[in-house]
Amino acid sequence: MKYILYAAAAIVFISSCKTKNEGITRSEINAKIDSLVGVRVVEVNQQAMEDLDRRMAIEVKAKADSIVAATLGQNPPATPAN
């Protein structure tokens, strides 16, 4: 009788642990990936534009000075090493 009680309790326990597997679908995974990638692309583009603005002021001035010096026939100024 004791074993029957344990077996019944085990069956009830095991059947209560089984849940319906309602995982996310492939299309939901793709939609989540697309939204995460979209956010990251915006962040990377913003960082690239900030880097471009910062570097442009430095590099364009050196190039412009070199072009002006070459046009005027002067020796171009030394450019800073990267």
N, CA, C and O atoms as a GROMACS GRO file, in nm:
protein
  328
    1MET      N    1   0.082  -0.119   0.000
    1MET     CA    2   0.000   0.000   0.000
    1MET      C    3   0.087   0.126   0.000
    1MET      O    4   0.056   0.226  -0.065
    2LYS      N    5   0.196   0.118   0.075
    2LYS     CA    6   0.288   0.231   0.085
    2LYS      C    7   0.349   0.262  -0.052
    2LYS      O    8   0.362   0.378  -0.090
    3TYR      N    9   0.385   0.158  -0.126
    3TYR     CA   10   0.446   0.177  -0.258
    3TYR      C   11   0.346   0.232  -0.359
    3TYR      O   12   0.384   0.310  -0.446
    4ILE      N   13   0.223   0.193  -0.347
    4ILE     CA   14   0.119   0.244  -0.436
    4ILE      C   15   0.099   0.393  -0.412
    4ILE      O   16   0.080   0.471  -0.506
    5LEU      N   17   0.104   0.432  -0.285
    5LEU     CA   18   0.090   0.574  -0.250
    5LEU      C   19   0.207   0.654  -0.307
    5LEU      O   20   0.187   0.763  -0.362
    6TYR      N   21   0.330   0.600  -0.294
    6TYR     CA   22   0.448   0.668  -0.349
    6TYR      C   23   0.440   0.676  -0.502
    6TYR      O   24   0.474   0.779  -0.561
    7ALA      N   25   0.396   0.570  -0.564
    7ALA     CA   26   0.384   0.568  -0.710
    7ALA      C   27   0.280   0.669  -0.756
    7ALA      O   28   0.301   0.740  -0.855
    8ALA      N   29   0.167   0.676  -0.685
    8ALA     CA   30   0.062   0.772  -0.721
    8ALA      C   31   0.112   0.915  -0.703
    8ALA      O   32   0.085   1.002  -0.786
    9ALA      N   33   0.186   0.939  -0.594
    9ALA     CA   34   0.241   1.073  -0.569
    9ALA      C   35   0.342   1.110  -0.678
    9ALA      O   36   0.347   1.224  -0.722
   10ALA      N   37   0.423   1.011  -0.720
   10ALA     CA   38   0.521   1.037  -0.826
   10ALA      C   39   0.452   1.068  -0.958
   10ALA      O   40   0.496   1.157  -1.031
   11ILE      N   41   0.347   0.996  -0.989
   11ILE     CA   42   0.274   1.020  -1.113
   11ILE      C   43   0.211   1.158  -1.111
   11ILE      O   44   0.215   1.230  -1.211
   12VAL      N   45   0.152   1.195  -0.998
   12VAL     CA   46   0.091   1.328  -0.987
   12VAL      C   47   0.198   1.436  -1.000
   12VAL      O   48   0.177   1.536  -1.068
   13PHE      N   49   0.311   1.415  -0.935
   13PHE     CA   50   0.420   1.512  -0.941
   13PHE      C   51   0.473   1.528  -1.083
   13PHE      O   52   0.492   1.640  -1.131
   14ILE      N   53   0.497   1.416  -1.149
   14ILE     CA   54   0.552   1.421  -1.285
   14ILE      C   55   0.451   1.484  -1.381
   14ILE      O   56   0.490   1.564  -1.467
   15SER      N   57   0.326   1.450  -1.368
   15SER     CA   58   0.226   1.508  -1.459
   15SER      C   59   0.206   1.656  -1.432
   15SER      O   60   0.172   1.731  -1.524
   16SER      N   61   0.226   1.701  -1.310
   16SER     CA   62   0.211   1.844  -1.281
   16SER      C   63   0.331   1.923  -1.333
   16SER      O   64   0.319   2.043  -1.360
   17CYS      N   65   0.445   1.858  -1.347
   17CYS     CA   66   0.564   1.926  -1.397
   17CYS      C   67   0.559   1.946  -1.548
   17CYS      O   68   0.624   2.037  -1.600
   18LYS      N   69   0.485   1.866  -1.618
   18LYS     CA   70   0.475   1.879  -1.763
   18LYS      C   71   0.391   2.002  -1.795
   18LYS      O   72   0.275   2.012  -1.754
   19THR      N   73   0.451   2.093  -1.867
   19THR     CA   74   0.377   2.211  -1.911
   19THR      C   75   0.378   2.214  -2.062
   19THR      O   76   0.461   2.152  -2.128
   20LYS      N   77   0.287   2.287  -2.114
   20LYS     CA   78   0.280   2.301  -2.259
   20LYS      C   79   0.400   2.384  -2.304
   20LYS      O   80   0.424   2.493  -2.251
   21ASN      N   81   0.475   2.336  -2.400
   21ASN     CA   82   0.593   2.406  -2.448
   21ASN      C   83   0.550   2.515  -2.544
   21ASN      O   84   0.523   2.489  -2.662
   22GLU      N   85   0.542   2.636  -2.495
   22GLU     CA   86   0.502   2.749  -2.577
   22GLU      C   87   0.621   2.842  -2.595
   22GLU      O   88   0.620   2.956  -2.548
   23GLY      N   89   0.722   2.792  -2.662
   23GLY     CA   90   0.840   2.874  -2.689
   23GLY      C   91   0.811   2.976  -2.797
   23GLY      O   92   0.704   2.976  -2.859
   24ILE      N   93   0.908   3.062  -2.818
   24ILE     CA   94   0.888   3.163  -2.921
   24ILE      C   95   0.915   3.102  -3.058
   24ILE      O   96   0.993   3.008  -3.072
   25THR      N   97   0.850   3.157  -3.157
   25THR     CA   98   0.862   3.103  -3.292
   25THR      C   99   0.984   3.164  -3.362
   25THR      O  100   1.044   3.259  -3.314
   26ARG      N  101   1.018   3.106  -3.475
   26ARG     CA  102   1.133   3.153  -3.553
   26ARG      C  103   1.111   3.297  -3.598
   26ARG      O  104   1.205   3.377  -3.597
   27SER      N  105   0.989   3.332  -3.636
   27SER     CA  106   0.962   3.469  -3.680
   27SER      C  107   0.975   3.568  -3.564
   27SER      O  108   1.019   3.681  -3.584
   28GLU      N  109   0.938   3.526  -3.444
   28GLU     CA  110   0.955   3.614  -3.327
   28GLU      C  111   1.102   3.634  -3.294
   28GLU      O  112   1.144   3.743  -3.255
   29ILE      N  113   1.181   3.527  -3.311
   29ILE     CA  114   1.326   3.538  -3.290
   29ILE      C  115   1.386   3.634  -3.392
   29ILE      O  116   1.466   3.721  -3.356
   30ASN      N  117   1.348   3.620  -3.518
   30ASN     CA  118   1.400   3.708  -3.623
   30ASN      C  119   1.360   3.853  -3.600
   30ASN      O  120   1.440   3.943  -3.623
   31ALA      N  121   1.237   3.875  -3.554
   31ALA     CA  122   1.192   4.012  -3.526
   31ALA      C  123   1.273   4.072  -3.413
   31ALA      O  124   1.309   4.190  -3.419
   32LYS      N  125   1.301   3.995  -3.310
   32LYS     CA  126   1.381   4.044  -3.197
   32LYS      C  127   1.523   4.075  -3.241
   32LYS      O  128   1.580   4.177  -3.202
   33ILE      N  129   1.581   3.986  -3.322
   33ILE     CA  130   1.716   4.010  -3.373
   33ILE      C  131   1.720   4.136  -3.458
   33ILE      O  132   1.812   4.217  -3.444
   34ASP      N  133   1.620   4.153  -3.545
   34ASP     CA  134   1.616   4.272  -3.630
   34ASP      C  135   1.606   4.399  -3.547
   34ASP      O  136   1.672   4.498  -3.580
   35SER      N  137   1.527   4.398  -3.441
   35SER     CA  138   1.514   4.518  -3.360
   35SER      C  139   1.645   4.547  -3.285
   35SER      O  140   1.685   4.663  -3.273
   36LEU      N  141   1.711   4.443  -3.234
   36LEU     CA  142   1.838   4.464  -3.165
   36LEU      C  143   1.946   4.513  -3.260
   36LEU      O  144   2.025   4.601  -3.226
   37VAL      N  145   1.950   4.455  -3.379
   37VAL     CA  146   2.049   4.498  -3.478
   37VAL      C  147   2.021   4.641  -3.522
   37VAL      O  148   2.114   4.720  -3.539
   38GLY      N  149   1.895   4.675  -3.539
   38GLY     CA  150   1.860   4.811  -3.579
   38GLY      C  151   1.906   4.914  -3.477
   38GLY      O  152   1.959   5.019  -3.514
   39VAL      N  153   1.887   4.885  -3.350
   39VAL     CA  154   1.932   4.976  -3.244
   39VAL      C  155   2.083   4.987  -3.245
   39VAL      O  156   2.137   5.097  -3.233
   40ARG      N  157   2.151   4.876  -3.259
   40ARG     CA  158   2.298   4.876  -3.258
   40ARG      C  159   2.354   4.949  -3.379
   40ARG      O  160   2.455   5.019  -3.367
   41VAL      N  161   2.292   4.934  -3.495
   41VAL     CA  162   2.338   5.004  -3.615
   41VAL      C  163   2.328   5.154  -3.596
   41VAL      O  164   2.419   5.228  -3.636
   42VAL      N  165   2.221   5.200  -3.537
   42VAL     CA  166   2.205   5.343  -3.510
   42VAL      C  167   2.315   5.392  -3.417
   42VAL      O  168   2.373   5.498  -3.439
   43GLU      N  169   2.345   5.315  -3.312
   43GLU     CA  170   2.449   5.354  -3.218
   43GLU      C  171   2.586   5.359  -3.285
   43GLU      O  172   2.662   5.452  -3.262
   44VAL      N  173   2.617   5.259  -3.367
   44VAL     CA  174   2.746   5.255  -3.436
   44VAL      C  175   2.758   5.370  -3.534
   44VAL      O  176   2.864   5.432  -3.543
   45ASN      N  177   2.652   5.399  -3.609
   45ASN     CA  178   2.656   5.512  -3.703
   45ASN      C  179   2.675   5.644  -3.631
   45ASN      O  180   2.750   5.730  -3.677
   46GLN      N  181   2.609   5.660  -3.518
   46GLN     CA  182   2.624   5.783  -3.440
   46GLN      C  183   2.768   5.798  -3.391
   46GLN      O  184   2.824   5.907  -3.397
   47GLN      N  185   2.826   5.690  -3.341
   47GLN     CA  186   2.964   5.695  -3.294
   47GLN      C  187   3.060   5.724  -3.410
   47GLN      O  188   3.156   5.799  -3.393
   48ALA      N  189   3.034   5.666  -3.526
   48ALA     CA  190   3.119   5.691  -3.643
   48ALA      C  191   3.112   5.837  -3.685
   48ALA      O  192   3.214   5.896  -3.721
   49MET      N  193   2.993   5.897  -3.682
   49MET     CA  194   2.980   6.038  -3.718
   49MET      C  195   3.052   6.128  -3.618
   49MET      O  196   3.113   6.228  -3.657
   50GLU      N  197   3.045   6.093  -3.490
   50GLU     CA  198   3.117   6.172  -3.389
   50GLU      C  199   3.268   6.162  -3.412
   50GLU      O  200   3.339   6.262  -3.403
   51ASP      N  201   3.316   6.040  -3.441
   51ASP     CA  202   3.459   6.023  -3.469
   51ASP      C  203   3.500   6.100  -3.595
   51ASP      O  204   3.607   6.160  -3.599
   52LEU      N  205   3.415   6.098  -3.696
   52LEU     CA  206   3.444   6.170  -3.820
   52LEU      C  207   3.453   6.320  -3.794
   52LEU      O  208   3.545   6.386  -3.843
   53ASP      N  209   3.358   6.373  -3.719
   53ASP     CA  210   3.361   6.516  -3.690
   53ASP      C  211   3.487   6.555  -3.613
   53ASP      O  212   3.547   6.659  -3.639
   54ARG      N  213   3.525   6.470  -3.519
   54ARG     CA  214   3.644   6.498  -3.438
   54ARG      C  215   3.770   6.493  -3.524
   54ARG      O  216   3.857   6.580  -3.512
   55ARG      N  217   3.782   6.393  -3.610
   55ARG     CA  218   3.902   6.377  -3.692
   55ARG      C  219   3.907   6.473  -3.809
   55ARG      O  220   4.015   6.512  -3.853
   56MET      N  221   3.790   6.512  -3.859
   56MET     CA  222   3.787   6.597  -3.977
   56MET      C  223   3.856   6.731  -3.950
   56MET      O  224   3.930   6.781  -4.035
   57ALA      N  225   3.831   6.787  -3.835
   57ALA     CA  226   3.892   6.917  -3.802
   57ALA      C  227   4.044   6.907  -3.803
   57ALA      O  228   4.112   7.002  -3.841
   58ILE      N  229   4.097   6.794  -3.763
   58ILE     CA  230   4.242   6.776  -3.758
   58ILE      C  231   4.299   6.745  -3.897
   58ILE      O  232   4.395   6.809  -3.939
   59GLU      N  233   4.241   6.651  -3.966
   59GLU     CA  234   4.297   6.602  -4.091
   59GLU      C  235   4.271   6.696  -4.209
   59GLU      O  236   4.356   6.709  -4.297
   60VAL      N  237   4.155   6.759  -4.213
   60VAL     CA  238   4.124   6.847  -4.325
   60VAL      C  239   4.215   6.970  -4.323
   60VAL      O  240   4.258   7.018  -4.428
   61LYS      N  241   4.243   7.022  -4.205
   61LYS     CA  242   4.331   7.139  -4.195
   61LYS      C  243   4.469   7.107  -4.250
   61LYS      O  244   4.525   7.187  -4.325
   62ALA      N  245   4.524   6.993  -4.215
   62ALA     CA  246   4.657   6.955  -4.265
   62ALA      C  247   4.655   6.938  -4.417
   62ALA      O  248   4.748   6.983  -4.485
   63LYS      N  249   4.552   6.876  -4.471
   63LYS     CA  250   4.542   6.858  -4.617
   63LYS      C  251   4.526   6.992  -4.688
   63LYS      O  252   4.588   7.017  -4.791
   64ALA      N  253   4.441   7.078  -4.632
   64ALA     CA  254   4.419   7.210  -4.693
   64ALA      C  255   4.547   7.292  -4.691
   64ALA      O  256   4.579   7.359  -4.790
   65ASP      N  257   4.621   7.289  -4.581
   65ASP     CA  258   4.748   7.362  -4.574
   65ASP      C  259   4.846   7.309  -4.677
   65ASP      O  260   4.920   7.387  -4.738
   66SER      N  261   4.847   7.177  -4.697
   66SER     CA  262   4.937   7.117  -4.795
   66SER      C  263   4.900   7.160  -4.937
   66SER      O  264   4.987   7.189  -5.018
   67ILE      N  265   4.770   7.164  -4.967
   67ILE     CA  266   4.725   7.204  -5.101
   67ILE      C  267   4.757   7.352  -5.125
   67ILE      O  268   4.803   7.388  -5.234
   68VAL      N  269   4.733   7.436  -5.027
   68VAL     CA  270   4.762   7.580  -5.042
   68VAL      C  271   4.911   7.600  -5.062
   68VAL      O  272   4.951   7.680  -5.147
   69ALA      N  273   4.992   7.531  -4.985
   69ALA     CA  274   5.137   7.545  -4.998
   69ALA      C  275   5.184   7.497  -5.135
   69ALA      O  276   5.272   7.560  -5.195
   70ALA      N  277   5.128   7.388  -5.186
   70ALA     CA  278   5.168   7.339  -5.317
   70ALA      C  279   5.124   7.435  -5.427
   70ALA      O  280   5.194   7.453  -5.526
   71THR      N  281   5.008   7.495  -5.409
   71THR     CA  282   4.958   7.590  -5.508
   71THR      C  283   5.045   7.715  -5.513
   71THR      O  284   5.070   7.770  -5.620
   72LEU      N  285   5.091   7.759  -5.398
   72LEU     CA  286   5.174   7.880  -5.390
   72LEU      C  287   5.321   7.851  -5.418
   72LEU      O  288   5.402   7.943  -5.424
   73GLY      N  289   5.355   7.723  -5.436
   73GLY     CA  290   5.494   7.687  -5.467
   73GLY      C  291   5.581   7.682  -5.345
   73GLY      O  292   5.704   7.686  -5.358
   74GLN      N  293   5.526   7.674  -5.230
   74GLN     CA  294   5.604   7.667  -5.106
   74GLN      C  295   5.624   7.522  -5.069
   74GLN      O  296   5.559   7.432  -5.122
   75ASN      N  297   5.717   7.501  -4.977
   75ASN     CA  298   5.733   7.366  -4.923
   75ASN      C  299   5.616   7.336  -4.832
   75ASN      O  300   5.583   7.417  -4.744
   76PRO      N  301   5.552   7.222  -4.850
   76PRO     CA  302   5.438   7.190  -4.765
   76PRO      C  303   5.481   7.168  -4.620
   76PRO      O  304   5.591   7.117  -4.595
   77PRO      N  305   5.397   7.206  -4.526
   77PRO     CA  306   5.434   7.184  -4.385
   77PRO      C  307   5.433   7.035  -4.353
   77PRO      O  308   5.365   6.954  -4.416
   78ALA      N  309   5.512   7.003  -4.252
   78ALA     CA  310   5.520   6.862  -4.212
   78ALA      C  311   5.386   6.820  -4.151
   78ALA      O  312   5.330   6.891  -4.068
   79THR      N  313   5.338   6.704  -4.194
   79THR     CA  314   5.211   6.655  -4.140
   79THR      C  315   5.240   6.570  -4.017
   79THR      O  316   5.340   6.499  -4.013
   80PRO      N  317   5.151   6.577  -3.918
   80PRO     CA  318   5.174   6.497  -3.798
   80PRO      C  319   5.158   6.349  -3.828
   80PRO      O  320   5.076   6.310  -3.911
   81ALA      N  321   5.237   6.268  -3.760
   81ALA     CA  322   5.230   6.123  -3.780
   81ALA      C  323   5.106   6.069  -3.711
   81ALA      O  324   5.068   6.117  -3.604
   82ASN      N  325   5.043   5.969  -3.772
   82ASN     CA  326   4.922   5.909  -3.714
   82ASN      C  327   4.959   5.812  -3.610
   82ASN      O  328   4.872   5.751  -3.549
   0.00000   0.00000   0.00000
